[in-house]
Amino acid sequence: MDSVRIDRWLCAARIFKSRTQAQDACAAGHVRVNGNPVRSSHAVRIGDEIHTHAPRGLVVLKVTKLADKRLGPELARALYEDHSPPPPPREERPFVRARGAGRPTKADRRALDRLRERG
């Protein structure tokens, strides 16, 4: 096997949960191979670089092995090298009480005190 359809490979590598999701991402233009947007029938070969917007965010992969059937998580990770950028740091929002929530109860006040001691 020297090539596999992109939708089958994305499903086998567990980037998307189903082949239908992979096909929908290709149709929407969220999948690029070597910089070019592709359709779900595009053939992927070893060495190709895939950029996709998966549910977990931007994913950049280099294909190292081919598979057309869904594999276990450990075997699926062997199909590619992950070159994805790290996710941006999450900003912690300060605790804000809803306006009109009234006076805090004793439990609310203790929770606020615990929160303020940590910060």
MDTraj code that builds the backbone (N, CA, C; nanometers):
import mdtraj as md
import numpy as np

residues = "MET ASP SER VAL ARG ILE ASP ARG TRP LEU CYS ALA ALA ARG ILE PHE LYS SER ARG THR GLN ALA GLN ASP ALA CYS ALA ALA GLY HIS VAL ARG VAL ASN GLY ASN PRO VAL ARG SER SER HIS ALA VAL ARG ILE GLY ASP GLU ILE HIS THR HIS ALA PRO ARG GLY LEU VAL VAL LEU LYS VAL THR LYS LEU ALA ASP LYS ARG LEU GLY PRO GLU LEU ALA ARG ALA LEU TYR GLU ASP HIS SER PRO PRO PRO PRO PRO ARG GLU GLU ARG PRO PHE VAL ARG ALA ARG GLY ALA GLY ARG PRO THR LYS ALA ASP ARG ARG ALA LEU ASP ARG LEU ARG GLU ARG GLY".split()
xyz = np.array([
    [0.0857, -0.1160, 0.0000],
    [0.0000, 0.0000, 0.0000],
    [0.0913, 0.1236, 0.0000],
    [0.0813, 0.2048, -0.1045],
    [0.1656, 0.3236, -0.1136],
    [0.0875, 0.4528, -0.0908],
    [-0.0459, 0.4459, -0.0874],
    [-0.1266, 0.5646, -0.0581],
    [-0.2622, 0.5226, -0.0008],
    [-0.3234, 0.6159, 0.0726],
    [-0.4536, 0.5932, 0.1364],
    [-0.5338, 0.7228, 0.1250],
    [-0.6656, 0.7101, 0.1142],
    [-0.7513, 0.8290, 0.1127],
    [-0.7320, 0.9076, 0.2425],
    [-0.7319, 1.0399, 0.2310],
    [-0.7082, 1.1260, 0.3474],
    [-0.8138, 1.1058, 0.4556],
    [-0.9406, 1.0891, 0.4187],
    [-1.0447, 1.0716, 0.5202],
    [-1.0266, 0.9408, 0.5966],
    [-0.9857, 0.8356, 0.5276],
    [-0.9627, 0.7070, 0.5950],
    [-0.8425, 0.7161, 0.6880],
    [-0.7364, 0.7856, 0.6425],
    [-0.6154, 0.7964, 0.7244],
    [-0.6422, 0.8800, 0.8496],
    [-0.7150, 0.9917, 0.8350],
    [-0.7447, 1.0762, 0.9507],
    [-0.8279, 1.0013, 1.0547],
    [-0.9161, 0.9156, 1.0092],
    [-0.9960, 0.8344, 1.1009],
    [-0.9096, 0.7256, 1.1653],
    [-0.8248, 0.6599, 1.0857],
    [-0.7380, 0.5538, 1.1382],
    [-0.6387, 0.6098, 1.2396],
    [-0.5915, 0.7329, 1.2172],
    [-0.4953, 0.7954, 1.3080],
    [-0.5624, 0.8591, 1.4291],
    [-0.6956, 0.8503, 1.4355],
    [-0.7747, 0.9019, 1.5472],
    [-0.7653, 1.0537, 1.5626],
    [-0.7502, 1.1239, 1.4504],
    [-0.7551, 1.2696, 1.4536],
    [-0.9014, 1.3128, 1.4620],
    [-0.9876, 1.2410, 1.3903],
    [-1.1319, 1.2611, 1.3979],
    [-1.1944, 1.1319, 1.4484],
    [-1.3086, 1.1429, 1.5166],
    [-1.3730, 1.0247, 1.5734],
    [-1.4372, 0.9362, 1.4682],
    [-1.4762, 0.9944, 1.3558],
    [-1.5406, 0.9140, 1.2524],
    [-1.4928, 0.9588, 1.1153],
    [-1.5112, 0.8720, 1.0192],
    [-1.4727, 0.9049, 0.8825],
    [-1.5619, 1.0164, 0.8274],
    [-1.6867, 1.0195, 0.8690],
    [-1.7785, 1.1247, 0.8257],
    [-1.7297, 1.2613, 0.8719],
    [-1.6806, 1.2703, 0.9958],
    [-1.6262, 1.3970, 1.0446],
    [-1.5046, 1.4386, 0.9626],
    [-1.4207, 1.3431, 0.9266],
    [-1.3031, 1.3728, 0.8444],
    [-1.3462, 1.4217, 0.7061],
    [-1.4479, 1.3592, 0.6479],
    [-1.4984, 1.4017, 0.5171],
    [-1.5565, 1.5428, 0.5246],
    [-1.6307, 1.5715, 0.6310],
    [-1.6894, 1.7045, 0.6476],
    [-1.5809, 1.8112, 0.6622],
    [-1.4737, 1.7787, 0.7348],
    [-1.3633, 1.8737, 0.7511],
    [-1.2951, 1.9002, 0.6174],
    [-1.2786, 1.7968, 0.5365],
    [-1.2186, 1.8137, 0.4033],
    [-1.3090, 1.8998, 0.3154],
    [-1.4383, 1.8741, 0.3191],
    [-1.5328, 1.9492, 0.2362],
    [-1.5379, 2.0964, 0.2767],
    [-1.5175, 2.1242, 0.4051],
    [-1.5207, 2.2619, 0.4542],
    [-1.3886, 2.3347, 0.4313],
    [-1.2870, 2.2631, 0.3826],
    [-1.1577, 2.3255, 0.3561],
    [-1.0675, 2.3350, 0.4774],
    [-1.0943, 2.2544, 0.5808],
    [-1.0143, 2.2579, 0.7031],
    [-0.8945, 2.1641, 0.6986],
    [-0.8773, 2.0893, 0.5908],
    [-0.7658, 1.9952, 0.5804],
    [-0.6781, 2.0367, 0.4628],
    [-0.5478, 2.0476, 0.4898],
    [-0.4511, 2.0810, 0.3847],
    [-0.3399, 1.9773, 0.3865],
    [-0.2978, 1.9356, 0.2677],
    [-0.1852, 1.8434, 0.2538],
    [-0.0776, 1.9168, 0.1752],
    [0.0393, 1.9289, 0.2358],
    [0.1523, 2.0014, 0.1764],
    [0.1117, 2.1427, 0.1341],
    [0.0256, 2.2059, 0.2142],
    [-0.0143, 2.3439, 0.1890],
    [-0.1336, 2.3632, 0.0981],
    [-0.1851, 2.2575, 0.0382],
    [-0.2977, 2.2688, -0.0550],
    [-0.4244, 2.2102, 0.0061],
    [-0.5386, 2.2807, -0.0037],
    [-0.6638, 2.2226, 0.0449],
    [-0.7000, 2.1002, -0.0387],
    [-0.7524, 1.9980, 0.0279],
    [-0.7802, 1.8716, -0.0413],
    [-0.9234, 1.8268, -0.0190],
    [-0.9701, 1.7402, -0.1096],
    [-1.0989, 1.6737, -0.0938],
    [-1.0762, 1.5433, -0.0191],
    [-1.1837, 1.4820, 0.0253],
    [-1.1707, 1.3608, 0.1064],
    [-1.1129, 1.2428, 0.0294],
    [-1.1136, 1.2487, -0.1029],
    [-1.0604, 1.1374, -0.1824],
    [-0.9115, 1.1522, -0.2127],
    [-0.8476, 1.2581, -0.1637],
    [-0.7053, 1.2808, -0.1914],
    [-0.6210, 1.1667, -0.1340],
    [-0.5201, 1.1240, -0.2081],
    [-0.4325, 1.0154, -0.1636],
    [-0.3184, 1.0717, -0.0797],
    [-0.2993, 1.0152, 0.0386],
    [-0.1919, 1.0555, 0.1290],
    [-0.0785, 0.9553, 0.1157],
    [0.0435, 1.0065, 0.1143],
    [0.1617, 0.9209, 0.1052],
    [0.2529, 0.9476, 0.2246],
    [0.3446, 0.8582, 0.2498],
    [0.4400, 0.8761, 0.3583],
    [0.5241, 0.9999, 0.3288],
    [0.5415, 1.0838, 0.4302],
    [0.6185, 1.2067, 0.4157],
    [0.5333, 1.3301, 0.3949],
    [0.4041, 1.3141, 0.3658],
    [0.3156, 1.4293, 0.3471],
    [0.2963, 1.5026, 0.4801],
    [0.2772, 1.6339, 0.4717],
    [0.2499, 1.7149, 0.5896],
    [0.1039, 1.7582, 0.5860],
    [0.0321, 1.7290, 0.6926],
    [-0.1114, 1.7559, 0.6998],
    [-0.1376, 1.8639, 0.8039],
    [-0.2121, 1.9660, 0.7648],
    [-0.2593, 2.0710, 0.8557],
    [-0.4108, 2.0584, 0.8610],
    [-0.4658, 2.0498, 0.9812],
    [-0.6107, 2.0400, 0.9939],
    [-0.6585, 2.1104, 1.1197],
    [-0.7821, 2.1543, 1.1155],
    [-0.8468, 2.2113, 1.2329],
    [-0.9370, 2.1033, 1.2895],
    [-0.8830, 2.0242, 1.3797],
    [-0.9568, 1.9157, 1.4434],
    [-1.0310, 1.9722, 1.5651],
    [-1.1161, 1.8915, 1.6285],
    [-1.1870, 1.9405, 1.7466],
    [-1.0943, 1.9912, 1.8574],
    [-0.9720, 1.9404, 1.8644],
    [-0.8799, 1.9857, 1.9693],
    [-0.7995, 2.1087, 1.9292],
    [-0.8212, 2.1612, 1.8095],
    [-0.7522, 2.2815, 1.7634],
    [-0.6678, 2.2533, 1.6403],
    [-0.5732, 2.3437, 1.6116],
    [-0.4861, 2.3285, 1.4952],
    [-0.3930, 2.2100, 1.5161],
    [-0.3878, 2.1205, 1.4172],
    [-0.3038, 2.0020, 1.4248],
    [-0.2144, 1.9990, 1.3015],
    [-0.0836, 1.9824, 1.3235],
    [0.0132, 1.9709, 1.2149],
    [0.0808, 1.8351, 1.2296],
    [0.0668, 1.7508, 1.1266],
    [0.1181, 1.6142, 1.1325],
    [0.2049, 1.5831, 1.0122],
    [0.3040, 1.4959, 1.0329],
    [0.3821, 1.4422, 0.9223],
    [0.3549, 1.2924, 0.9183],
    [0.3127, 1.2421, 0.8039],
    [0.2741, 1.1020, 0.7895],
    [0.3995, 1.0148, 0.7901],
    [0.4037, 0.9160, 0.8816],
    [0.5169, 0.8231, 0.8870],
    [0.4775, 0.6819, 0.8447],
    [0.3505, 0.6461, 0.8635],
    [0.2999, 0.5148, 0.8225],
    [0.1593, 0.5327, 0.7674],
    [0.1148, 0.4341, 0.6914],
    [-0.0194, 0.4379, 0.6339],
    [-0.1062, 0.3291, 0.6955],
    [-0.2342, 0.3602, 0.7111],
    [-0.3330, 0.2629, 0.7580],
    [-0.4687, 0.3074, 0.7070],
    [-0.5530, 0.2097, 0.6746],
    [-0.6874, 0.2448, 0.6286],
    [-0.7952, 0.1971, 0.7248],
    [-0.7572, 0.1225, 0.8279],
    [-0.8514, 0.0770, 0.9302],
    [-0.8198, 0.1474, 1.0612],
    [-0.9217, 0.1725, 1.1401],
    [-0.9043, 0.2394, 1.2695],
    [-0.8219, 0.1505, 1.3620],
    [-0.7222, 0.2110, 1.4259],
    [-0.6309, 0.1373, 1.5122],
    [-0.6477, 0.1810, 1.6570],
    [-0.5832, 0.1062, 1.7460],
    [-0.5814, 0.1453, 1.8862],
    [-0.5013, 0.2732, 1.9045],
    [-0.5180, 0.3401, 2.0175],
    [-0.4515, 0.4694, 2.0383],
    [-0.2993, 0.4640, 2.0255],
    [-0.2362, 0.3614, 2.0805],
    [-0.0900, 0.3534, 2.0742],
    [-0.0420, 0.3283, 1.9320],
    [-0.1101, 0.2408, 1.8597],
    [-0.0721, 0.2142, 1.7209],
    [-0.1027, 0.3347, 1.6326],
    [-0.2097, 0.4061, 1.6637],
    [-0.2469, 0.5231, 1.5835],
    [-0.1428, 0.6333, 1.5969],
    [-0.0848, 0.6507, 1.7163],
    [0.0171, 0.7539, 1.7357],
    [0.1437, 0.7244, 1.6572],
    [0.1645, 0.5993, 1.6196],
    [0.2830, 0.5629, 1.5412],
    [0.2666, 0.5979, 1.3935],
    [0.1467, 0.6378, 1.3514],
    [0.1231, 0.6707, 1.2107],
    [0.1748, 0.8091, 1.1729],
    [0.2056, 0.8926, 1.2707],
    [0.2424, 1.0313, 1.2399],
    [0.3378, 1.0877, 1.3440],
    [0.4042, 1.1971, 1.3050],
    [0.4815, 1.2795, 1.3977],
    [0.4011, 1.4073, 1.4179],
    [0.3796, 1.4436, 1.5417],
    [0.2977, 1.5610, 1.5720],
    [0.3862, 1.6848, 1.5814],
    [0.3624, 1.7815, 1.4938],
    [0.4353, 1.9081, 1.4938],
    [0.3410, 2.0238, 1.5271],
    [0.2349, 1.9959, 1.6004],
    [0.1338, 2.0970, 1.6325],
    [0.1911, 2.2015, 1.7272],
    [0.1509, 2.3282, 1.7098],
    [0.1944, 2.4306, 1.8052],
    [0.1256, 2.4075, 1.9391],
    [0.1905, 2.4467, 2.0489],
    [0.1258, 2.4281, 2.1793],
    [0.0024, 2.5169, 2.1902],
    [-0.0976, 2.4721, 2.2634],
    [-0.2185, 2.5544, 2.2774],
    [-0.1861, 2.6814, 2.3559],
    [-0.2553, 2.7907, 2.3287],
    [-0.2288, 2.9142, 2.4032],
    [-0.2674, 2.8961, 2.5494],
    [-0.1969, 2.9640, 2.6401],
    [-0.2304, 2.9487, 2.7822],
    [-0.3705, 3.0016, 2.8102],
    [-0.4393, 2.9326, 2.8973],
    [-0.5755, 2.9728, 2.9320],
    [-0.5697, 3.0834, 3.0367],
    [-0.6490, 3.1846, 3.0153],
    [-0.6547, 3.2941, 3.1113],
    [-0.7520, 3.2581, 3.2228],
    [-0.7078, 3.2814, 3.3463],
    [-0.7966, 3.2565, 3.4592],
    [-0.8811, 3.3802, 3.4828],
    [-1.0097, 3.3598, 3.4838],
    [-1.1005, 3.4714, 3.5077],
    [-1.1216, 3.4859, 3.6578],
    [-1.1223, 3.6092, 3.7078],
    [-1.1500, 3.6274, 3.8506],
    [-1.2950, 3.5893, 3.8807],
    [-1.3166, 3.5486, 4.0032],
    [-1.4509, 3.5099, 4.0438],
    [-1.5400, 3.6331, 4.0479],
    [-1.6499, 3.6296, 3.9772],
    [-1.7430, 3.7418, 3.9726],
    [-1.8817, 3.6897, 4.0079],
    [-1.9408, 3.7519, 4.1082],
    [-2.0778, 3.7148, 4.1446],
    [-2.1743, 3.7805, 4.0481],
    [-2.2795, 3.7114, 4.0183],
    [-2.3819, 3.7658, 3.9296],
    [-2.4487, 3.8851, 3.9970],
    [-2.4743, 3.9888, 3.9198],
    [-2.5418, 4.1058, 3.9753],
    [-2.6827, 4.0651, 4.0169],
    [-2.7219, 4.1118, 4.1306],
    [-2.8553, 4.0808, 4.1784],
    [-2.8641, 3.9453, 4.2462],
    [-2.7491, 3.8835, 4.2725],
    [-2.7497, 3.7521, 4.3366],
    [-2.7750, 3.7640, 4.4859],
    [-2.7711, 3.8859, 4.5375],
    [-2.7984, 3.9060, 4.6789],
    [-2.6741, 3.8871, 4.7639],
    [-2.6975, 3.8886, 4.8926],
    [-2.5882, 3.8764, 4.9881],
    [-2.5344, 3.7337, 4.9848],
    [-2.3986, 3.7159, 4.9912],
    [-2.3443, 3.5798, 4.9879],
    [-2.3785, 3.5022, 5.1149],
    [-2.4032, 3.3743, 5.0983],
    [-2.4293, 3.2891, 5.2136],
    [-2.2969, 3.2580, 5.2818],
    [-2.3060, 3.1912, 5.3951],
    [-2.1849, 3.1570, 5.4689],
    [-2.0943, 3.0669, 5.3849],
    [-2.1530, 2.9719, 5.3131],
    [-2.0742, 2.8822, 5.2274],
    [-2.0100, 2.9602, 5.1122],
    [-2.0845, 3.0537, 5.0535],
    [-2.0285, 3.1374, 4.9465],
    [-1.9114, 3.2201, 4.9981],
    [-1.9269, 3.2766, 5.1167],
    [-1.8219, 3.3605, 5.1747],
    [-1.6961, 3.2784, 5.2018],
    [-1.7130, 3.1578, 5.2519],
    [-1.5968, 3.0714, 5.2763],
    [-1.5280, 3.0338, 5.1455],
    [-1.6067, 3.0075, 5.0422],
    [-1.5485, 2.9762, 4.9110],
    [-1.4709, 3.0959, 4.8570],
    [-1.5250, 3.2166, 4.8741],
    [-1.4541, 3.3379, 4.8317],
    [-1.3246, 3.3561, 4.9098],
    [-1.3291, 3.3302, 5.0410],
    [-1.2080, 3.3427, 5.1226],
    [-1.1012, 3.2440, 5.0766],
    [-1.1418, 3.1189, 5.0478],
    [-1.0458, 3.0189, 4.9984],
    [-0.9858, 3.0620, 4.8655],
    [-1.0680, 3.1174, 4.7795],
    [-1.0216, 3.1619, 4.6486],
    [-0.9229, 3.2778, 4.6621],
    [-0.9513, 3.3699, 4.7506],
    [-0.8638, 3.4866, 4.7691],
    [-0.7317, 3.4481, 4.8348],
    [-0.7310, 3.3484, 4.9230],
    [-0.6071, 3.3045, 4.9882],
    [-0.5107, 3.2438, 4.8877],
    [-0.5614, 3.1716, 4.7887],
    [-0.4763, 3.1084, 4.6873],
    [-0.4143, 3.2124, 4.5953],
    [-0.4873, 3.3187, 4.5645],
    [-0.4424, 3.4181, 4.4676],
    [-0.3490, 3.5139, 4.5270],
])
top = md.Topology()
chain = top.add_chain()
for i, resn in enumerate(residues, 1):
    res = top.add_residue(resn, chain, resSeq=i)
    for name in ("N", "CA", "C"):
        top.add_atom(name, md.element.get_by_symbol(name[0]), res)
traj = md.Trajectory(xyz[None], top)
